[in-house]
Amino acid sequence: MPLLVYLTAFGCAQLIALAGNCHGWWEVCWSRCDSGLYIEISKIGHTLIPCGDYNGYAENSGKWCGNAGWAPFYPLLIYVFHFISGIPSNVCGILLSHIFFITFLYIVAYTNSFNSFKLSNILTLFLCALCPGGIYLFSLFPLSLLVLLISIIFWCIKTNKPRYAIVPAFLTALTYSSAIIIFFCFGLYFLYLFFTNRTHKKFNMLYLELRHQWNTKSASRSIFMCILIPGLFGMFTLYVYDWLVTGHWNAMYMVQNKYGHLLYSPFKNLGAHFRLFQAHLGTPEAWIDFHNIFFFFTVPVLVFILKGIKNPLTPMLIIYTLVMWYIPYSIGANVSLNRSILLLSPVLAFINPLRNIYKIMLLLVACIFYYAMGILFILSKLP
């Protein structure tokens, strides 16, 4: 069933490529925007240089350029795959993305114990596969890898096997710059578990409560030991790597800083998207702004749906959904929010108990944005 869904989704993606007037195959249609940076890292490693007039910045601008703003794990896999197989690096990257995407669908099926071709099961898999921004799951980006790692962590929590989350948590930190936000979500979930399961209610007995939950091997201890600590160690590994290669432990943030990624009011950015929508009205780019405005108001609907589903993981899913949308939404109007919404696809695996009619409605909405954003991806219009 996951393989069938994958083949159908890829068929849809190929039709989108044709609709975007791209008639090539692997390396032609599915390498866009930052894809070249991942290939560059796979060949020469991380670089960090001062920005100058040679790359469109004023001399002595104080800004930093190079590829150090992008995480190294996905390029490392591309390098290893290319070294072993001899296949061109760009094709290796796209093949890896397909492998991770298929594996993600199998994890979704395994998490929900799908063992029959029921309509409900198929709709859930298609919701995960055709999530808005899902075009990136086929492309030369590490998003299918990141979605896979997150889904494995969710599965570990659901099945009460937290020790299996240690490696995925560590690798998440090395896969994508949003990892720090992901671990912030799990940090909030750790605090939720800790304070909702307290036996010592007084704040001055906090130390005793810490000892109690540690000794009883509580769920909060599992999250801390098997997700947060490996995640922090992964971040530390990234910083050490950057320091060894570039001379700066915070090279990722130095490069990303030139894009103005700071926390602003999400409502301020919402106003910016409204203005951009008006400016782009009548052009394909208006879909980008409409996408961002639409999901600003509909993500709470997903939270409402999750709240109504009886699932012990509901608090974690709600925290993850809100943080993984609204923090990226607050960072800046130029952030690629179409990629951020894709990171909610592991959450959609848990709405399987929802009635089929509602799943069909959600899938129709997802398909509209999947098609529109897919065309814009092929046309290289997405930020």
WODA-V88248 format. One record per backbone hydrogen bond with DSSP energy under -1.0 kcal/mol. CO is the residue of the C=O (numbers start at 0). NH is the residue of the N-H. E is the energy in kcal/mol with one decimal. If there is no record, write none. Layout:
co=CO nh=NH e=E
co=CO nh=NH e=E
//
This chain:
co=0 nh=4 e=-2.3
co=1 nh=5 e=-2.5
co=2 nh=6 e=-2.5
co=3 nh=7 e=-2.2
co=4 nh=8 e=-2.8
co=5 nh=9 e=-2.8
co=6 nh=10 e=-2.1
co=7 nh=11 e=-2.2
co=8 nh=12 e=-2.3
co=9 nh=13 e=-2.4
co=10 nh=14 e=-1.9
co=11 nh=15 e=-2.2
co=12 nh=16 e=-2.2
co=13 nh=17 e=-2.1
co=14 nh=18 e=-2.4
co=15 nh=19 e=-1.8
co=16 nh=21 e=-2.8
co=17 nh=20 e=-1.8
co=24 nh=28 e=-1.8
co=25 nh=29 e=-1.2
co=29 nh=139 e=-2.7
co=31 nh=34 e=-2.6
co=33 nh=37 e=-1.4
co=34 nh=38 e=-1.7
co=35 nh=39 e=-2.4
co=36 nh=40 e=-2.5
co=37 nh=41 e=-1.9
co=39 nh=43 e=-2.8
co=40 nh=44 e=-2.0
co=46 nh=67 e=-1.6
co=48 nh=64 e=-3.7
co=51 nh=54 e=-1.7
co=51 nh=56 e=-2.4
co=52 nh=55 e=-1.2
co=57 nh=60 e=-1.1
co=62 nh=50 e=-2.6
co=64 nh=48 e=-2.6
co=66 nh=69 e=-1.5
co=71 nh=75 e=-2.1
co=72 nh=76 e=-2.1
co=73 nh=77 e=-2.0
co=74 nh=78 e=-2.6
co=75 nh=79 e=-2.5
co=76 nh=80 e=-2.8
co=77 nh=81 e=-2.8
co=78 nh=82 e=-2.6
co=79 nh=83 e=-2.3
co=80 nh=84 e=-2.7
co=81 nh=85 e=-2.5
co=87 nh=91 e=-2.3
co=88 nh=92 e=-2.4
co=89 nh=93 e=-1.7
co=90 nh=94 e=-2.7
co=91 nh=95 e=-2.5
co=92 nh=96 e=-1.9
co=93 nh=97 e=-2.0
co=94 nh=98 e=-2.3
co=95 nh=99 e=-2.7
co=96 nh=100 e=-2.2
co=97 nh=101 e=-2.6
co=98 nh=102 e=-2.3
co=99 nh=103 e=-2.3
co=100 nh=104 e=-2.0
co=101 nh=105 e=-1.9
co=102 nh=106 e=-2.3
co=103 nh=107 e=-2.2
co=104 nh=108 e=-2.2
co=105 nh=109 e=-2.5
co=106 nh=110 e=-2.8
co=107 nh=111 e=-1.7
co=108 nh=113 e=-2.8
co=115 nh=117 e=-1.8
co=117 nh=121 e=-2.2
co=118 nh=122 e=-2.6
co=119 nh=123 e=-1.8
co=120 nh=124 e=-2.1
co=121 nh=125 e=-2.4
co=122 nh=126 e=-2.2
co=123 nh=127 e=-1.8
co=124 nh=128 e=-2.2
co=125 nh=129 e=-3.0
co=130 nh=133 e=-2.6
co=132 nh=135 e=-2.0
co=133 nh=136 e=-1.7
co=134 nh=137 e=-1.2
co=138 nh=140 e=-2.3
co=141 nh=145 e=-2.4
co=142 nh=146 e=-2.9
co=143 nh=147 e=-1.9
co=144 nh=148 e=-2.3
co=145 nh=149 e=-2.5
co=146 nh=150 e=-2.3
co=147 nh=151 e=-2.0
co=148 nh=152 e=-2.0
co=149 nh=153 e=-2.4
co=150 nh=154 e=-2.3
co=151 nh=155 e=-2.4
co=152 nh=156 e=-2.0
co=153 nh=157 e=-2.7
co=154 nh=158 e=-2.5
co=155 nh=160 e=-2.9
co=160 nh=163 e=-1.6
co=161 nh=164 e=-2.1
co=162 nh=165 e=-1.1
co=164 nh=168 e=-2.5
co=165 nh=169 e=-2.1
co=166 nh=170 e=-2.6
co=167 nh=171 e=-2.2
co=168 nh=172 e=-1.2
co=171 nh=174 e=-1.5
co=171 nh=175 e=-1.1
co=173 nh=72 e=-2.7
co=175 nh=178 e=-1.8
co=177 nh=181 e=-1.9
co=178 nh=182 e=-2.5
co=179 nh=183 e=-1.1
co=180 nh=184 e=-1.8
co=181 nh=185 e=-1.8
co=182 nh=186 e=-2.0
co=183 nh=187 e=-2.2
co=184 nh=188 e=-2.1
co=185 nh=189 e=-2.3
co=186 nh=190 e=-2.1
co=187 nh=191 e=-2.4
co=188 nh=192 e=-2.6
co=189 nh=193 e=-2.5
co=190 nh=194 e=-2.6
co=191 nh=195 e=-2.2
co=192 nh=196 e=-1.2
co=201 nh=204 e=-1.5
co=202 nh=205 e=-1.5
co=204 nh=208 e=-1.9
co=205 nh=209 e=-2.4
co=206 nh=210 e=-2.2
co=207 nh=211 e=-2.4
co=208 nh=212 e=-2.8
co=209 nh=213 e=-1.9
co=210 nh=214 e=-2.7
co=211 nh=215 e=-2.0
co=212 nh=217 e=-2.3
co=213 nh=216 e=-1.1
co=217 nh=221 e=-1.7
co=218 nh=222 e=-2.2
co=219 nh=223 e=-2.2
co=220 nh=224 e=-2.9
co=221 nh=225 e=-2.7
co=222 nh=226 e=-1.5
co=222 nh=227 e=-2.3
co=223 nh=228 e=-2.4
co=226 nh=230 e=-2.1
co=227 nh=231 e=-2.8
co=228 nh=232 e=-2.4
co=229 nh=233 e=-2.3
co=230 nh=234 e=-2.3
co=231 nh=235 e=-2.4
co=232 nh=236 e=-2.4
co=233 nh=237 e=-2.1
co=234 nh=238 e=-2.4
co=235 nh=239 e=-2.5
co=236 nh=240 e=-2.5
co=237 nh=241 e=-2.7
co=238 nh=242 e=-2.2
co=239 nh=243 e=-2.5
co=240 nh=244 e=-2.2
co=241 nh=245 e=-3.2
co=242 nh=246 e=-1.2
co=247 nh=250 e=-1.1
co=249 nh=253 e=-2.1
co=250 nh=254 e=-2.1
co=251 nh=255 e=-2.4
co=252 nh=256 e=-1.9
co=254 nh=257 e=-1.1
co=255 nh=258 e=-1.8
co=256 nh=259 e=-1.9
co=259 nh=261 e=-1.5
co=264 nh=268 e=-1.7
co=265 nh=269 e=-1.9
co=266 nh=270 e=-2.0
co=267 nh=271 e=-1.7
co=268 nh=272 e=-2.3
co=269 nh=273 e=-2.0
co=270 nh=274 e=-2.1
co=271 nh=275 e=-2.4
co=272 nh=276 e=-2.4
co=273 nh=277 e=-2.1
co=274 nh=278 e=-2.1
co=275 nh=279 e=-2.3
co=279 nh=282 e=-2.3
co=282 nh=285 e=-1.6
co=283 nh=286 e=-1.8
co=284 nh=287 e=-1.2
co=284 nh=288 e=-1.1
co=285 nh=289 e=-2.6
co=286 nh=290 e=-2.6
co=287 nh=291 e=-1.9
co=288 nh=292 e=-2.3
co=289 nh=293 e=-3.1
co=290 nh=294 e=-2.2
co=292 nh=296 e=-1.1
co=293 nh=297 e=-1.3
co=294 nh=298 e=-1.7
co=297 nh=301 e=-1.4
co=298 nh=302 e=-2.0
co=299 nh=303 e=-2.3
co=300 nh=304 e=-2.3
co=301 nh=305 e=-2.6
co=302 nh=306 e=-2.4
co=303 nh=307 e=-1.3
co=305 nh=308 e=-1.1
co=308 nh=310 e=-1.1
co=310 nh=313 e=-2.1
co=312 nh=316 e=-2.5
co=313 nh=317 e=-2.6
co=314 nh=318 e=-2.3
co=315 nh=319 e=-2.8
co=316 nh=320 e=-2.5
co=317 nh=321 e=-2.4
co=318 nh=322 e=-2.5
co=319 nh=323 e=-2.7
co=321 nh=325 e=-2.7
co=322 nh=326 e=-1.9
co=324 nh=328 e=-1.9
co=325 nh=329 e=-1.2
co=326 nh=330 e=-1.0
co=329 nh=263 e=-2.4
co=330 nh=261 e=-1.4
co=331 nh=334 e=-1.3
co=334 nh=336 e=-2.0
co=335 nh=338 e=-1.4
co=335 nh=339 e=-1.1
co=336 nh=340 e=-2.3
co=340 nh=343 e=-1.5
co=341 nh=344 e=-2.1
co=343 nh=346 e=-1.1
co=343 nh=347 e=-1.1
co=346 nh=349 e=-2.1
co=347 nh=350 e=-1.4
co=350 nh=353 e=-2.0
co=354 nh=358 e=-1.8
co=355 nh=359 e=-2.6
co=356 nh=360 e=-1.7
co=357 nh=361 e=-2.4
co=358 nh=362 e=-2.6
co=359 nh=363 e=-2.3
co=360 nh=364 e=-1.9
co=361 nh=365 e=-2.6
co=362 nh=366 e=-2.7
co=363 nh=367 e=-1.8
co=364 nh=368 e=-1.8
co=365 nh=369 e=-2.7
co=366 nh=370 e=-2.6
co=367 nh=371 e=-2.3
co=368 nh=372 e=-2.8
co=369 nh=373 e=-1.5
co=370 nh=374 e=-2.4
co=371 nh=375 e=-1.9
co=372 nh=376 e=-1.9
co=373 nh=377 e=-2.4
co=374 nh=378 e=-2.2
co=375 nh=380 e=-3.3
co=376 nh=379 e=-1.6
//
